[in-house]
Amino acid sequence: MNRSEVIPSLVLSGYALGRIAAQDAGNDAPAAQWRVLSLLDQSGPRRVGELAAAARTTQPG
């Protein structure tokens, strides 16, 4: 496998593992909520626009 094949595979695997972990934990919160909480935990308070950029989404998202 080359790099262009490995990266998408790793990303998809990461999402799948996250879904499996959430199911096993009995958690109904969307993965996006966990991502935002993780970002806040790691880097502290942020403005909404900064948080959206760090989460790779749009501000309304």
mmCIF file as Biopython writes it, N, C-alpha, C and O atoms, coordinates in Angstrom:
data_model
#
loop_
_atom_site.group_PDB
_atom_site.id
_atom_site.type_symbol
_atom_site.label_atom_id
_atom_site.label_alt_id
_atom_site.label_comp_id
_atom_site.label_asym_id
_atom_site.label_entity_id
_atom_site.label_seq_id
_atom_site.pdbx_PDB_ins_code
_atom_site.Cartn_x
_atom_site.Cartn_y
_atom_site.Cartn_z
_atom_site.occupancy
_atom_site.B_iso_or_equiv
_atom_site.auth_seq_id
_atom_site.auth_asym_id
_atom_site.pdbx_PDB_model_num
ATOM 1   N N  . MET A ? 1  ? 0.846   -1.193 0.000  1.0 0.0 1  A 1 
ATOM 2   C CA . MET A ? 1  ? 0.000   0.000  0.000  1.0 0.0 1  A 1 
ATOM 3   C C  . MET A ? 1  ? 0.880   1.240  0.000  1.0 0.0 1  A 1 
ATOM 4   O O  . MET A ? 1  ? 1.933   1.277  0.637  1.0 0.0 1  A 1 
ATOM 5   N N  . ASN A ? 2  ? 0.431   2.242  -0.720 1.0 0.0 2  A 1 
ATOM 6   C CA . ASN A ? 2  ? 1.162   3.502  -0.679 1.0 0.0 2  A 1 
ATOM 7   C C  . ASN A ? 2  ? 0.405   4.498  0.195  1.0 0.0 2  A 1 
ATOM 8   O O  . ASN A ? 2  ? -0.702  4.227  0.660  1.0 0.0 2  A 1 
ATOM 9   N N  . ARG A ? 3  ? 1.017   5.633  0.403  1.0 0.0 3  A 1 
ATOM 10  C CA . ARG A ? 3  ? 0.464   6.629  1.330  1.0 0.0 3  A 1 
ATOM 11  C C  . ARG A ? 3  ? -0.952  7.060  0.949  1.0 0.0 3  A 1 
ATOM 12  O O  . ARG A ? 3  ? -1.803  7.219  1.824  1.0 0.0 3  A 1 
ATOM 13  N N  . SER A ? 4  ? -1.214  7.250  -0.343 1.0 0.0 4  A 1 
ATOM 14  C CA . SER A ? 4  ? -2.540  7.712  -0.772 1.0 0.0 4  A 1 
ATOM 15  C C  . SER A ? 4  ? -3.621  6.662  -0.529 1.0 0.0 4  A 1 
ATOM 16  O O  . SER A ? 4  ? -4.807  6.993  -0.525 1.0 0.0 4  A 1 
ATOM 17  N N  . GLU A ? 5  ? -3.240  5.424  -0.331 1.0 0.0 5  A 1 
ATOM 18  C CA . GLU A ? 5  ? -4.207  4.376  -0.008 1.0 0.0 5  A 1 
ATOM 19  C C  . GLU A ? 5  ? -4.353  4.194  1.503  1.0 0.0 5  A 1 
ATOM 20  O O  . GLU A ? 5  ? -5.436  3.865  1.989  1.0 0.0 5  A 1 
ATOM 21  N N  . VAL A ? 6  ? -3.279  4.405  2.234  1.0 0.0 6  A 1 
ATOM 22  C CA . VAL A ? 6  ? -3.279  4.161  3.674  1.0 0.0 6  A 1 
ATOM 23  C C  . VAL A ? 6  ? -4.063  5.228  4.435  1.0 0.0 6  A 1 
ATOM 24  O O  . VAL A ? 6  ? -4.826  4.904  5.345  1.0 0.0 6  A 1 
ATOM 25  N N  . ILE A ? 7  ? -3.883  6.480  4.074  1.0 0.0 7  A 1 
ATOM 26  C CA . ILE A ? 7  ? -4.514  7.572  4.836  1.0 0.0 7  A 1 
ATOM 27  C C  . ILE A ? 7  ? -6.038  7.458  4.845  1.0 0.0 7  A 1 
ATOM 28  O O  . ILE A ? 7  ? -6.628  7.496  5.925  1.0 0.0 7  A 1 
ATOM 29  N N  . PRO A ? 8  ? -6.712  7.318  3.686  1.0 0.0 8  A 1 
ATOM 30  C CA . PRO A ? 8  ? -8.175  7.165  3.744  1.0 0.0 8  A 1 
ATOM 31  C C  . PRO A ? 8  ? -8.606  5.941  4.552  1.0 0.0 8  A 1 
ATOM 32  O O  . PRO A ? 8  ? -9.618  5.979  5.252  1.0 0.0 8  A 1 
ATOM 33  N N  . SER A ? 9  ? -7.848  4.876  4.452  1.0 0.0 9  A 1 
ATOM 34  C CA . SER A ? 9  ? -8.171  3.669  5.216  1.0 0.0 9  A 1 
ATOM 35  C C  . SER A ? 9  ? -8.077  3.922  6.717  1.0 0.0 9  A 1 
ATOM 36  O O  . SER A ? 9  ? -8.930  3.472  7.482  1.0 0.0 9  A 1 
ATOM 37  N N  . LEU A ? 10 ? -7.042  4.643  7.135  1.0 0.0 10 A 1 
ATOM 38  C CA . LEU A ? 10 ? -6.887  4.965  8.556  1.0 0.0 10 A 1 
ATOM 39  C C  . LEU A ? 10 ? -8.008  5.873  9.055  1.0 0.0 10 A 1 
ATOM 40  O O  . LEU A ? 10 ? -8.522  5.681  10.156 1.0 0.0 10 A 1 
ATOM 41  N N  . VAL A ? 11 ? -8.385  6.857  8.247  1.0 0.0 11 A 1 
ATOM 42  C CA . VAL A ? 11 ? -9.465  7.772  8.642  1.0 0.0 11 A 1 
ATOM 43  C C  . VAL A ? 11 ? -10.774 7.000  8.815  1.0 0.0 11 A 1 
ATOM 44  O O  . VAL A ? 11 ? -11.471 7.164  9.816  1.0 0.0 11 A 1 
ATOM 45  N N  . LEU A ? 12 ? -11.099 6.166  7.842  1.0 0.0 12 A 1 
ATOM 46  C CA . LEU A ? 12 ? -12.332 5.380  7.941  1.0 0.0 12 A 1 
ATOM 47  C C  . LEU A ? 12 ? -12.297 4.430  9.132  1.0 0.0 12 A 1 
ATOM 48  O O  . LEU A ? 12 ? -13.302 4.241  9.816  1.0 0.0 12 A 1 
ATOM 49  N N  . SER A ? 13 ? -11.142 3.841  9.372  1.0 0.0 13 A 1 
ATOM 50  C CA . SER A ? 13 ? -11.008 2.944  10.525 1.0 0.0 13 A 1 
ATOM 51  C C  . SER A ? 13 ? -11.188 3.696  11.832 1.0 0.0 13 A 1 
ATOM 52  O O  . SER A ? 13 ? -11.808 3.186  12.765 1.0 0.0 13 A 1 
ATOM 53  N N  . GLY A ? 14 ? -10.652 4.899  11.902 1.0 0.0 14 A 1 
ATOM 54  C CA . GLY A ? 14 ? -10.806 5.722  13.104 1.0 0.0 14 A 1 
ATOM 55  C C  . GLY A ? 14 ? -12.266 6.032  13.388 1.0 0.0 14 A 1 
ATOM 56  O O  . GLY A ? 14 ? -12.713 5.942  14.531 1.0 0.0 14 A 1 
ATOM 57  N N  . TYR A ? 15 ? -13.016 6.402  12.341 1.0 0.0 15 A 1 
ATOM 58  C CA . TYR A ? 15 ? -14.442 6.675  12.523 1.0 0.0 15 A 1 
ATOM 59  C C  . TYR A ? 15 ? -15.179 5.418  12.974 1.0 0.0 15 A 1 
ATOM 60  O O  . TYR A ? 15 ? -16.032 5.469  13.860 1.0 0.0 15 A 1 
ATOM 61  N N  . ALA A ? 16 ? -14.840 4.290  12.355 1.0 0.0 16 A 1 
ATOM 62  C CA . ALA A ? 16 ? -15.497 3.031  12.722 1.0 0.0 16 A 1 
ATOM 63  C C  . ALA A ? 16 ? -15.215 2.674  14.178 1.0 0.0 16 A 1 
ATOM 64  O O  . ALA A ? 16 ? -16.120 2.262  14.903 1.0 0.0 16 A 1 
ATOM 65  N N  . LEU A ? 17 ? -13.973 2.828  14.604 1.0 0.0 17 A 1 
ATOM 66  C CA . LEU A ? 17 ? -13.627 2.533  16.003 1.0 0.0 17 A 1 
ATOM 67  C C  . LEU A ? 17 ? -14.362 3.465  16.961 1.0 0.0 17 A 1 
ATOM 68  O O  . LEU A ? 17 ? -14.798 3.042  18.031 1.0 0.0 17 A 1 
ATOM 69  N N  . GLY A ? 18 ? -14.497 4.714  16.581 1.0 0.0 18 A 1 
ATOM 70  C CA . GLY A ? 18 ? -15.242 5.659  17.412 1.0 0.0 18 A 1 
ATOM 71  C C  . GLY A ? 18 ? -16.696 5.260  17.560 1.0 0.0 18 A 1 
ATOM 72  O O  . GLY A ? 18 ? -17.253 5.332  18.656 1.0 0.0 18 A 1 
ATOM 73  N N  . ARG A ? 19 ? -17.316 4.839  16.469 1.0 0.0 19 A 1 
ATOM 74  C CA . ARG A ? 19 ? -18.716 4.387  16.530 1.0 0.0 19 A 1 
ATOM 75  C C  . ARG A ? 19 ? -18.853 3.141  17.400 1.0 0.0 19 A 1 
ATOM 76  O O  . ARG A ? 19 ? -19.787 3.030  18.194 1.0 0.0 19 A 1 
ATOM 77  N N  . ILE A ? 20 ? -17.925 2.213  17.247 1.0 0.0 20 A 1 
ATOM 78  C CA . ILE A ? 20 ? -17.963 0.986  18.052 1.0 0.0 20 A 1 
ATOM 79  C C  . ILE A ? 20 ? -17.809 1.310  19.533 1.0 0.0 20 A 1 
ATOM 80  O O  . ILE A ? 20 ? -18.536 0.774  20.369 1.0 0.0 20 A 1 
ATOM 81  N N  . ALA A ? 21 ? -16.864 2.185  19.856 1.0 0.0 21 A 1 
ATOM 82  C CA . ALA A ? 21 ? -16.649 2.568  21.255 1.0 0.0 21 A 1 
ATOM 83  C C  . ALA A ? 21 ? -17.885 3.250  21.834 1.0 0.0 21 A 1 
ATOM 84  O O  . ALA A ? 21 ? -18.259 2.985  22.977 1.0 0.0 21 A 1 
ATOM 85  N N  . ALA A ? 22 ? -18.521 4.125  21.058 1.0 0.0 22 A 1 
ATOM 86  C CA . ALA A ? 22 ? -19.723 4.813  21.532 1.0 0.0 22 A 1 
ATOM 87  C C  . ALA A ? 22 ? -20.853 3.823  21.774 1.0 0.0 22 A 1 
ATOM 88  O O  . ALA A ? 22 ? -21.577 3.934  22.763 1.0 0.0 22 A 1 
ATOM 89  N N  . GLN A ? 23 ? -21.004 2.862  20.882 1.0 0.0 23 A 1 
ATOM 90  C CA . GLN A ? 23 ? -22.049 1.846  21.069 1.0 0.0 23 A 1 
ATOM 91  C C  . GLN A ? 23 ? -21.782 1.014  22.312 1.0 0.0 23 A 1 
ATOM 92  O O  . GLN A ? 23 ? -22.694 0.754  23.097 1.0 0.0 23 A 1 
ATOM 93  N N  . ASP A ? 24 ? -20.539 0.598  22.493 1.0 0.0 24 A 1 
ATOM 94  C CA . ASP A ? 24 ? -20.186 -0.217 23.657 1.0 0.0 24 A 1 
ATOM 95  C C  . ASP A ? 24 ? -20.376 0.547  24.961 1.0 0.0 24 A 1 
ATOM 96  O O  . ASP A ? 24 ? -20.706 -0.042 25.991 1.0 0.0 24 A 1 
ATOM 97  N N  . ALA A ? 25 ? -20.167 1.862  24.912 1.0 0.0 25 A 1 
ATOM 98  C CA . ALA A ? 25 ? -20.321 2.687  26.112 1.0 0.0 25 A 1 
ATOM 99  C C  . ALA A ? 25 ? -21.779 3.061  26.356 1.0 0.0 25 A 1 
ATOM 100 O O  . ALA A ? 25 ? -22.113 3.626  27.397 1.0 0.0 25 A 1 
ATOM 101 N N  . GLY A ? 26 ? -22.650 2.745  25.388 1.0 0.0 26 A 1 
ATOM 102 C CA . GLY A ? 26 ? -24.060 3.104  25.531 1.0 0.0 26 A 1 
ATOM 103 C C  . GLY A ? 26 ? -24.284 4.594  25.390 1.0 0.0 26 A 1 
ATOM 104 O O  . GLY A ? 26 ? -25.223 5.142  25.968 1.0 0.0 26 A 1 
ATOM 105 N N  . ASN A ? 27 ? -23.427 5.255  24.623 1.0 0.0 27 A 1 
ATOM 106 C CA . ASN A ? 27 ? -23.508 6.700  24.475 1.0 0.0 27 A 1 
ATOM 107 C C  . ASN A ? 27 ? -24.222 7.062  23.186 1.0 0.0 27 A 1 
ATOM 108 O O  . ASN A ? 27 ? -23.879 6.557  22.117 1.0 0.0 27 A 1 
ATOM 109 N N  . ASP A ? 28 ? -25.224 7.942  23.284 1.0 0.0 28 A 1 
ATOM 110 C CA . ASP A ? 28 ? -26.000 8.352  22.117 1.0 0.0 28 A 1 
ATOM 111 C C  . ASP A ? 28 ? -25.525 9.670  21.510 1.0 0.0 28 A 1 
ATOM 112 O O  . ASP A ? 28 ? -26.054 10.090 20.481 1.0 0.0 28 A 1 
ATOM 113 N N  . ALA A ? 29 ? -24.546 10.328 22.117 1.0 0.0 29 A 1 
ATOM 114 C CA . ALA A ? 29 ? -24.076 11.621 21.611 1.0 0.0 29 A 1 
ATOM 115 C C  . ALA A ? 29 ? -23.360 11.431 20.278 1.0 0.0 29 A 1 
ATOM 116 O O  . ALA A ? 29 ? -22.607 10.472 20.108 1.0 0.0 29 A 1 
ATOM 117 N N  . PRO A ? 30 ? -23.592 12.342 19.334 1.0 0.0 30 A 1 
ATOM 118 C CA . PRO A ? 30 ? -22.904 12.257 18.047 1.0 0.0 30 A 1 
ATOM 119 C C  . PRO A ? 30 ? -21.389 12.422 18.203 1.0 0.0 30 A 1 
ATOM 120 O O  . PRO A ? 30 ? -20.916 13.073 19.135 1.0 0.0 30 A 1 
ATOM 121 N N  . ALA A ? 31 ? -20.648 11.828 17.288 1.0 0.0 31 A 1 
ATOM 122 C CA . ALA A ? 31 ? -19.189 11.903 17.320 1.0 0.0 31 A 1 
ATOM 123 C C  . ALA A ? 31 ? -18.701 13.348 17.266 1.0 0.0 31 A 1 
ATOM 124 O O  . ALA A ? 31 ? -17.676 13.678 17.863 1.0 0.0 31 A 1 
ATOM 125 N N  . ALA A ? 32 ? -19.429 14.210 16.555 1.0 0.0 32 A 1 
ATOM 126 C CA . ALA A ? 32 ? -19.027 15.611 16.455 1.0 0.0 32 A 1 
ATOM 127 C C  . ALA A ? 32 ? -19.001 16.283 17.830 1.0 0.0 32 A 1 
ATOM 128 O O  . ALA A ? 32 ? -18.138 17.120 18.095 1.0 0.0 32 A 1 
ATOM 129 N N  . GLN A ? 33 ? -19.935 15.923 18.695 1.0 0.0 33 A 1 
ATOM 130 C CA . GLN A ? 33 ? -19.947 16.493 20.045 1.0 0.0 33 A 1 
ATOM 131 C C  . GLN A ? 33 ? -18.718 16.048 20.827 1.0 0.0 33 A 1 
ATOM 132 O O  . GLN A ? 33 ? -18.110 16.844 21.543 1.0 0.0 33 A 1 
ATOM 133 N N  . TRP A ? 34 ? -18.358 14.792 20.693 1.0 0.0 34 A 1 
ATOM 134 C CA . TRP A ? 34 ? -17.172 14.290 21.389 1.0 0.0 34 A 1 
ATOM 135 C C  . TRP A ? 34 ? -15.914 14.957 20.858 1.0 0.0 34 A 1 
ATOM 136 O O  . TRP A ? 34 ? -14.990 15.253 21.615 1.0 0.0 34 A 1 
ATOM 137 N N  . ARG A ? 35 ? -15.883 15.192 19.547 1.0 0.0 35 A 1 
ATOM 138 C CA . ARG A ? 35 ? -14.722 15.857 18.943 1.0 0.0 35 A 1 
ATOM 139 C C  . ARG A ? 35 ? -14.562 17.261 19.515 1.0 0.0 35 A 1 
ATOM 140 O O  . ARG A ? 35 ? -13.456 17.656 19.882 1.0 0.0 35 A 1 
ATOM 141 N N  . VAL A ? 36 ? -15.639 18.008 19.592 1.0 0.0 36 A 1 
ATOM 142 C CA . VAL A ? 36 ? -15.586 19.370 20.120 1.0 0.0 36 A 1 
ATOM 143 C C  . VAL A ? 36 ? -15.182 19.369 21.589 1.0 0.0 36 A 1 
ATOM 144 O O  . VAL A ? 36 ? -14.360 20.186 22.006 1.0 0.0 36 A 1 
ATOM 145 N N  . LEU A ? 37 ? -15.744 18.472 22.365 1.0 0.0 37 A 1 
ATOM 146 C CA . LEU A ? 37 ? -15.372 18.397 23.778 1.0 0.0 37 A 1 
ATOM 147 C C  . LEU A ? 37 ? -13.900 18.032 23.940 1.0 0.0 37 A 1 
ATOM 148 O O  . LEU A ? 37 ? -13.222 18.555 24.824 1.0 0.0 37 A 1 
ATOM 149 N N  . SER A ? 38 ? -13.414 17.147 23.099 1.0 0.0 38 A 1 
ATOM 150 C CA . SER A ? 38 ? -12.007 16.770 23.134 1.0 0.0 38 A 1 
ATOM 151 C C  . SER A ? 38 ? -11.113 17.958 22.795 1.0 0.0 38 A 1 
ATOM 152 O O  . SER A ? 38 ? -10.088 18.173 23.442 1.0 0.0 38 A 1 
ATOM 153 N N  . LEU A ? 39 ? -11.500 18.729 21.782 1.0 0.0 39 A 1 
ATOM 154 C CA . LEU A ? 39 ? -10.725 19.915 21.410 1.0 0.0 39 A 1 
ATOM 155 C C  . LEU A ? 39 ? -10.680 20.925 22.548 1.0 0.0 39 A 1 
ATOM 156 O O  . LEU A ? 39 ? -9.631  21.504 22.830 1.0 0.0 39 A 1 
ATOM 157 N N  . LEU A ? 40 ? -11.815 21.136 23.199 1.0 0.0 40 A 1 
ATOM 158 C CA . LEU A ? 40 ? -11.865 22.071 24.326 1.0 0.0 40 A 1 
ATOM 159 C C  . LEU A ? 40 ? -11.021 21.569 25.493 1.0 0.0 40 A 1 
ATOM 160 O O  . LEU A ? 40 ? -10.352 22.354 26.165 1.0 0.0 40 A 1 
ATOM 161 N N  . ASP A ? 41 ? -11.055 20.270 25.728 1.0 0.0 41 A 1 
ATOM 162 C CA . ASP A ? 41 ? -10.264 19.686 26.803 1.0 0.0 41 A 1 
ATOM 163 C C  . ASP A ? 41 ? -8.772  19.844 26.537 1.0 0.0 41 A 1 
ATOM 164 O O  . ASP A ? 41 ? -8.000  20.139 27.449 1.0 0.0 41 A 1 
ATOM 165 N N  . GLN A ? 42 ? -8.373  19.648 25.288 1.0 0.0 42 A 1 
ATOM 166 C CA . GLN A ? 42 ? -6.953  19.710 24.929 1.0 0.0 42 A 1 
ATOM 167 C C  . GLN A ? 42 ? -6.412  21.133 24.884 1.0 0.0 42 A 1 
ATOM 168 O O  . GLN A ? 42 ? -5.274  21.378 25.287 1.0 0.0 42 A 1 
ATOM 169 N N  . SER A ? 43 ? -7.215  22.068 24.401 1.0 0.0 43 A 1 
ATOM 170 C CA . SER A ? 43 ? -6.675  23.407 24.150 1.0 0.0 43 A 1 
ATOM 171 C C  . SER A ? 43 ? -7.338  24.526 24.947 1.0 0.0 43 A 1 
ATOM 172 O O  . SER A ? 43 ? -6.945  25.686 24.820 1.0 0.0 43 A 1 
ATOM 173 N N  . GLY A ? 44 ? -8.321  24.202 25.754 1.0 0.0 44 A 1 
ATOM 174 C CA . GLY A ? 44 ? -8.976  25.224 26.560 1.0 0.0 44 A 1 
ATOM 175 C C  . GLY A ? 44 ? -10.009 26.005 25.764 1.0 0.0 44 A 1 
ATOM 176 O O  . GLY A ? 44 ? -10.340 25.646 24.634 1.0 0.0 44 A 1 
ATOM 177 N N  . PRO A ? 45 ? -10.514 27.078 26.366 1.0 0.0 45 A 1 
ATOM 178 C CA . PRO A ? 45 ? -11.569 27.863 25.726 1.0 0.0 45 A 1 
ATOM 179 C C  . PRO A ? 45 ? -11.144 28.409 24.361 1.0 0.0 45 A 1 
ATOM 180 O O  . PRO A ? 45 ? -9.984  28.767 24.154 1.0 0.0 45 A 1 
ATOM 181 N N  . ARG A ? 46 ? -12.098 28.464 23.444 1.0 0.0 46 A 1 
ATOM 182 C CA . ARG A ? 46 ? -11.870 29.000 22.102 1.0 0.0 46 A 1 
ATOM 183 C C  . ARG A ? 46 ? -13.116 29.729 21.647 1.0 0.0 46 A 1 
ATOM 184 O O  . ARG A ? 46 ? -14.218 29.468 22.128 1.0 0.0 46 A 1 
ATOM 185 N N  . ARG A ? 47 ? -12.926 30.641 20.721 1.0 0.0 47 A 1 
ATOM 186 C CA . ARG A ? 47 ? -14.073 31.279 20.069 1.0 0.0 47 A 1 
ATOM 187 C C  . ARG A ? 47 ? -14.719 30.256 19.143 1.0 0.0 47 A 1 
ATOM 188 O O  . ARG A ? 47 ? -14.080 29.287 18.732 1.0 0.0 47 A 1 
ATOM 189 N N  . VAL A ? 48 ? -15.985 30.475 18.819 1.0 0.0 48 A 1 
ATOM 190 C CA . VAL A ? 48 ? -16.732 29.523 18.004 1.0 0.0 48 A 1 
ATOM 191 C C  . VAL A ? 48 ? -16.050 29.307 16.652 1.0 0.0 48 A 1 
ATOM 192 O O  . VAL A ? 48 ? -15.939 28.168 16.198 1.0 0.0 48 A 1 
ATOM 193 N N  . GLY A ? 49 ? -15.598 30.368 16.009 1.0 0.0 49 A 1 
ATOM 194 C CA . GLY A ? 49 ? -14.935 30.244 14.717 1.0 0.0 49 A 1 
ATOM 195 C C  . GLY A ? 49 ? -13.652 29.443 14.811 1.0 0.0 49 A 1 
ATOM 196 O O  . GLY A ? 49 ? -13.359 28.634 13.931 1.0 0.0 49 A 1 
ATOM 197 N N  . GLU A ? 50 ? -12.880 29.659 15.873 1.0 0.0 50 A 1 
ATOM 198 C CA . GLU A ? 50 ? -11.643 28.904 16.082 1.0 0.0 50 A 1 
ATOM 199 C C  . GLU A ? 50 ? -11.945 27.418 16.314 1.0 0.0 50 A 1 
ATOM 200 O O  . GLU A ? 50 ? -11.251 26.536 15.809 1.0 0.0 50 A 1 
ATOM 201 N N  . LEU A ? 51 ? -12.981 27.178 17.078 1.0 0.0 51 A 1 
ATOM 202 C CA . LEU A ? 51 ? -13.382 25.808 17.362 1.0 0.0 51 A 1 
ATOM 203 C C  . LEU A ? 51 ? -13.851 25.101 16.086 1.0 0.0 51 A 1 
ATOM 204 O O  . LEU A ? 51 ? -13.513 23.941 15.853 1.0 0.0 51 A 1 
ATOM 205 N N  . ALA A ? 52 ? -14.622 25.801 15.274 1.0 0.0 52 A 1 
ATOM 206 C CA . ALA A ? 52 ? -15.086 25.227 14.008 1.0 0.0 52 A 1 
ATOM 207 C C  . ALA A ? 52 ? -13.908 24.903 13.097 1.0 0.0 52 A 1 
ATOM 208 O O  . ALA A ? 52 ? -13.880 23.845 12.469 1.0 0.0 52 A 1 
ATOM 209 N N  . ALA A ? 53 ? -12.940 25.809 13.023 1.0 0.0 53 A 1 
ATOM 210 C CA . ALA A ? 53 ? -11.770 25.571 12.184 1.0 0.0 53 A 1 
ATOM 211 C C  . ALA A ? 53 ? -10.973 24.370 12.700 1.0 0.0 53 A 1 
ATOM 212 O O  . ALA A ? 53 ? -10.508 23.550 11.907 1.0 0.0 53 A 1 
ATOM 213 N N  . ALA A ? 54 ? -10.815 24.263 14.003 1.0 0.0 54 A 1 
ATOM 214 C CA . ALA A ? 54 ? -10.076 23.142 14.585 1.0 0.0 54 A 1 
ATOM 215 C C  . ALA A ? 54 ? -10.802 21.813 14.365 1.0 0.0 54 A 1 
ATOM 216 O O  . ALA A ? 54 ? -10.167 20.769 14.217 1.0 0.0 54 A 1 
ATOM 217 N N  . ALA A ? 55 ? -12.142 21.863 14.344 1.0 0.0 55 A 1 
ATOM 218 C CA . ALA A ? 55 ? -12.945 20.661 14.122 1.0 0.0 55 A 1 
ATOM 219 C C  . ALA A ? 55 ? -13.153 20.395 12.630 1.0 0.0 55 A 1 
ATOM 220 O O  . ALA A ? 55 ? -13.799 19.418 12.251 1.0 0.0 55 A 1 
ATOM 221 N N  . ARG A ? 56 ? -12.603 21.264 11.796 1.0 0.0 56 A 1 
ATOM 222 C CA . ARG A ? 56 ? -12.704 21.154 10.342 1.0 0.0 56 A 1 
ATOM 223 C C  . ARG A ? 56 ? -14.156 21.133 9.876  1.0 0.0 56 A 1 
ATOM 224 O O  . ARG A ? 56 ? -14.575 20.265 9.110  1.0 0.0 56 A 1 
ATOM 225 N N  . THR A ? 57 ? -14.904 22.111 10.362 1.0 0.0 57 A 1 
ATOM 226 C CA . THR A ? 57 ? -16.291 22.254 9.978  1.0 0.0 57 A 1 
ATOM 227 C C  . THR A ? 57 ? -16.579 23.742 9.811  1.0 0.0 57 A 1 
ATOM 228 O O  . THR A ? 57 ? -15.682 24.566 9.989  1.0 0.0 57 A 1 
ATOM 229 N N  . THR A ? 58 ? -17.808 24.095 9.474  1.0 0.0 58 A 1 
ATOM 230 C CA . THR A ? 58 ? -18.180 25.498 9.376  1.0 0.0 58 A 1 
ATOM 231 C C  . THR A ? 58 ? -18.724 25.960 10.712 1.0 0.0 58 A 1 
ATOM 232 O O  . THR A ? 58 ? -19.118 25.147 11.548 1.0 0.0 58 A 1 
ATOM 233 N N  . GLN A ? 59 ? -18.745 27.261 10.909 1.0 0.0 59 A 1 
ATOM 234 C CA . GLN A ? 59 ? -19.222 27.792 12.184 1.0 0.0 59 A 1 
ATOM 235 C C  . GLN A ? 59 ? -20.665 27.387 12.481 1.0 0.0 59 A 1 
ATOM 236 O O  . GLN A ? 59 ? -20.953 27.013 13.618 1.0 0.0 59 A 1 
ATOM 237 N N  . PRO A ? 60 ? -21.592 27.443 11.512 1.0 0.0 60 A 1 
ATOM 238 C CA . PRO A ? 60 ? -22.957 26.979 11.840 1.0 0.0 60 A 1 
ATOM 239 C C  . PRO A ? 60 ? -23.018 25.495 12.169 1.0 0.0 60 A 1 
ATOM 240 O O  . PRO A ? 60 ? -23.904 25.046 12.896 1.0 0.0 60 A 1 
ATOM 241 N N  . GLY A ? 61 ? -22.069 24.739 11.628 1.0 0.0 61 A 1 
ATOM 242 C CA . GLY A ? 61 ? -22.058 23.284 11.864 1.0 0.0 61 A 1 
ATOM 243 C C  . GLY A ? 61 ? -21.712 22.985 13.290 1.0 0.0 61 A 1 
ATOM 244 O O  . GLY A ? 61 ? -21.654 21.818 13.680 1.0 0.0 61 A 1 
#
